[in-house]
């Protein structure tokens, strides 16, 4: 009997420390098609919502939203494809201004591209310089 009381007390403490432990799934759906495309979505009683659609092994896009422990609403969208995983959300860190010496170095490389590097891509370098200049 004493063991049951201890287990009940420990369970109550664990639930009190993690209010999400009692969350229920309100809705859930998933579809997988013969061509490899798929979609899924779910919502829980503690306000978590998520959805994704894509083509297996090629690309995906989706979103999720929840409330952080401090009460801040979080909203995340993302794309995953040949460029990698690209998340967007106000809660994510942002790039700041690029130091001048970094831009000067990249511009020097653009003016003096390596001649013996088959992997060097001038167009990619120019695109990155333009992207970094836009952050200034």
C-alpha atoms as one frame of an Amber mdcrd trajectory, in Angstrom:
protein
   0.000   0.000   0.000   2.845   2.354   0.837   4.397   1.712  -2.596   1.133
   2.645  -4.333   1.017   5.890  -2.362   4.635   6.726  -3.297   4.022   5.940
  -6.995   0.861   8.061  -6.995   2.723  10.947  -5.352   5.593  10.742  -7.844
   3.140  10.636 -10.763   1.340  13.706  -9.423   4.654  15.582  -9.133   5.657
  14.582 -12.682   2.316  15.753 -14.103   2.526  19.007 -12.156   5.993  19.662
 -13.600   4.868  18.870 -17.143   1.323  20.082 -17.801   1.575  18.790 -21.383
   1.766  15.220 -20.100  -2.033  15.038 -20.050  -2.537  16.459 -23.563  -4.942
  14.561 -25.782  -4.836  14.198 -29.556  -7.917  16.022 -30.863  -7.423  15.191
 -34.528  -4.924  13.304 -36.618  -4.868  12.379 -40.278  -2.299  11.053 -42.718
  -2.354  10.037 -46.353   0.355   8.231 -48.318  -0.224   7.955 -52.050   1.207
   5.330 -54.444   3.297   8.022 -56.197   5.166   8.787 -52.940   3.331  11.990
 -52.126   1.968  12.273 -48.618   0.335  14.587 -46.119  -0.294  14.518 -42.407
  -1.857  16.794 -39.836  -2.617  16.725 -36.129  -3.903  18.904 -33.305  -3.644
  18.372 -29.548  -5.645  19.654 -26.601  -2.733  21.801 -25.397  -2.802  23.898
 -28.589  -0.155  22.191 -30.688  -1.008  22.057 -34.396   1.174  20.683 -37.172
   0.827  19.720 -40.820   3.113  18.633 -43.625   2.842  17.575 -47.225   5.464
  16.455 -49.669   6.942  13.824 -51.889   8.908  11.200 -50.013  12.659  11.660
 -50.279  12.343  14.772 -52.474  10.586  17.656 -50.789   8.318  18.653 -47.943
   6.633  21.790 -46.683   4.740  22.285 -43.511   3.955  24.309 -40.449   3.582
  23.964 -36.717   2.276  26.227 -33.985   2.241  26.043 -30.201   2.457  28.218
 -27.115   5.843  28.409 -25.411   6.101  27.850 -21.657   6.242  31.622 -21.088
   2.966  32.085 -22.998   4.491  33.259 -26.281   2.656  31.956 -29.361   5.107
  30.238 -31.721   4.480  29.749 -35.422   6.918  27.864 -37.636   6.786  27.228
 -41.379   9.357  25.277 -43.337  10.388  23.886 -46.678  12.766  20.970 -47.090
  14.111  20.292 -50.566  17.347  20.186 -52.553  18.419  23.428 -50.812  18.097
  21.839 -47.360  15.786  22.536 -44.424  14.597  26.161 -44.515  12.593  27.089
 -41.405  10.931  30.478 -40.885   9.492  31.929 -37.708   9.697  35.101 -35.636
  11.184  33.089 -32.746  14.221  31.976 -34.784  17.515  33.887 -34.594  18.164
  36.353 -37.404  21.386  37.173 -39.172  22.812  40.530 -38.284  24.852  42.895
 -40.441  27.916  41.366 -42.062  31.283  42.800 -40.997  32.875  44.959 -43.715
  35.998  42.799 -43.859  33.911  39.758 -44.815  32.272  41.563 -47.739  35.637
  42.973 -48.863  37.140  39.478 -48.802  34.284  38.020 -50.848  34.517  40.887
 -53.340  38.284  40.271 -53.638  37.617  36.598 -54.388  35.005  37.616 -56.987
  37.565  39.909 -58.659  40.286  37.225 -58.459  38.525  33.873 -58.802  40.590
  30.739 -58.290  41.584  29.252 -61.629  42.396  25.729 -60.430  39.300  24.943
 -58.354  36.668  23.030 -60.385  34.155  23.472 -57.534  34.320  27.280 -57.531
  31.012  28.805 -58.630  31.150  32.512 -59.447  27.365  32.775 -59.765  26.886
  31.308 -56.286  29.456  33.742 -54.870  27.724  36.697 -56.515  24.359  35.558
 -55.155  25.808  35.278 -51.645  27.415  38.733 -51.853  24.063  40.193 -52.935
  22.285  38.399 -50.078  24.783  39.636 -47.504  24.688  43.195 -48.837  20.903
  43.180 -48.396  21.436  42.554 -44.665  23.422  45.774 -44.281
